[in-house]
Amino acid sequence: MKNLLRSVFLTLAIAAISFAAEGEGGGEGNIAIWKWANFLVLAGALIYIILKNAGPFFEARTRQIRKDMIESEQIKADAEARAAEVDRRLANLANEIASLRGDAQRQSEVAMKRATEQTAADIAKIQAHAEQEIAAAGKSARNELRRYAAELAVQLAEQKIRARMTPDAQDALVKGFARQLQPPASSSVHT
């Protein structure tokens, strides 16, 4: 860039000198020669500057454009790869969703089966417990009924006995009991 500025400055200086020389000359022919000389100097300087700086400038610019093109191709390839990956994932998304739904349904069925089995086991335990309580209550009721029946039988027997018990029957019973307590009369002690 510095070289380009120097070359432009040099060209402008030469052009200024040639315009100054033109103004001092006296003849018409002289002026035409100076105009052509000035033009040739100016054109030569411009061509020299362009040739000197244009080659490296255009070469550097070409390298930069190639580098940018390679980078853009790489970016494009990366973007296409990412797009292909996204497309692949989207294509598999339906399968993944179906798989997840299937897994969820199987887990739900297993949980439902487990809950049903647990409920059946709980019902069986409750029924067994209820049957045991019913059996215990029945046994208790039968024992209570037997006790009550025995009490009634005793009361009935007592009533019957009291009804049959007359003072003569009482005397006979007491005499019979007393006889049982006395030793038999036929046994005597031998000396």
SVG drawing of the C-alpha trace seen along z (x, -y; Angstrom):
<svg xmlns="http://www.w3.org/2000/svg" viewBox="-95 -32 105 145">
<polyline fill="none" stroke="black" stroke-width="0.4" points="0.0,0.0 2.9,-2.3 4.5,-1.6 1.2,-2.4 1.0,-5.8 4.6,-6.6 4.0,-5.7 0.9,-7.9 2.8,-10.8 5.7,-10.4 3.4,-10.4 1.6,-13.5 5.0,-15.3 6.1,-14.4 2.8,-15.6 3.2,-18.9 6.7,-19.4 5.6,-18.8 2.6,-21.2 5.1,-23.8 7.4,-23.2 4.5,-23.6 3.7,-27.0 7.2,-28.3 7.8,-27.1 7.3,-29.6 6.5,-27.6 3.6,-25.7 5.7,-22.7 7.4,-22.7 4.1,-22.5 3.0,-19.4 6.3,-17.6 6.0,-18.5 2.4,-17.3 3.4,-14.0 6.4,-13.7 4.3,-14.5 1.7,-11.9 4.4,-9.3 6.0,-10.0 2.6,-9.9 1.5,-6.7 4.9,-5.0 4.7,-5.8 1.2,-4.5 2.0,-1.4 5.1,-0.8 3.1,-1.3 0.3,0.9 2.6,3.7 4.7,3.5 1.8,3.6 -1.0,5.2 0.6,8.6 1.1,9.1 -2.2,7.4 -4.2,9.6 -2.2,12.7 -3.0,12.0 -6.6,11.3 -6.8,14.5 -5.4,16.5 -7.9,14.8 -10.8,15.6 -9.6,19.3 -9.2,19.5 -12.7,18.0 -14.1,20.5 -12.5,23.4 -13.8,22.2 -17.3,21.7 -17.2,25.2 -16.2,26.6 -18.9,24.7 -21.4,25.9 -20.2,29.5 -20.6,29.2 -24.0,27.6 -25.1,30.4 -23.8,33.0 -25.7,31.4 -28.8,31.2 -28.4,34.9 -28.0,35.8 -31.2,33.8 -33.0,35.5 -31.8,38.9 -33.0,38.1 -36.3,36.9 -36.7,40.1 -36.0,42.1 -38.1,39.9 -41.3,41.7 -39.7,45.1 -38.3,43.8 -41.7,42.4 -43.4,45.7 -40.8,47.6 -41.3,45.3 -45.0,45.7 -44.6,49.5 -42.3,49.4 -44.8,47.2 -47.7,49.5 -45.8,52.6 -44.8,51.0 -48.4,49.9 -49.6,53.5 -47.0,54.9 -48.0,52.3 -51.7,53.1 -51.1,56.8 -49.0,56.3 -51.8,54.1 -54.4,56.7 -52.4,59.5 -51.8,57.4 -55.5,56.6 -56.4,60.3 -53.9,61.2 -55.3,58.5 -58.9,59.7 -57.8,63.3 -56.2,62.2 -59.3,60.2 -61.6,63.1 -59.4,65.5 -59.4,63.1 -63.2,62.7 -63.7,66.4 -61.5,66.9 -63.5,64.2 -66.8,65.8 -65.6,69.2 -64.4,67.7 -67.7,65.9 -69.6,69.1 -67.5,71.1 -68.0,68.5 -71.8,68.4 -72.0,72.2 -70.1,72.2 -72.4,69.4 -75.4,71.4 -74.2,74.6 -73.6,72.7 -77.0,71.1 -78.6,74.4 -76.8,76.0 -78.0,73.2 -81.5,73.7 -81.3,77.4 -80.0,77.0 -82.8,74.5 -85.4,76.7 -84.1,79.7 -84.1,77.6 -87.7,76.6 -88.7,80.2 -86.9,81.4 -88.5,78.7 -91.9,79.5 -91.5,83.2 -89.9,82.6 -92.4,83.1 -91.7,83.3 -92.2,87.1 -89.7,87.3 -87.2,85.2 -87.4,87.5 -86.9,90.5 -83.9,89.0 -82.3,88.0 -82.9,91.5 -81.4,93.1 -78.4,90.9 -77.9,91.6 -78.1,95.3 -75.4,95.0 -73.2,93.4 -73.7,96.0 -71.6,99.1 -73.4,102.2 -75.0,104.0 -73.8,107.5 -70.2,106.6 -69.2,107.1 -65.9,107.1 -64.7,110.5 -62.8,111.0"/>
</svg>
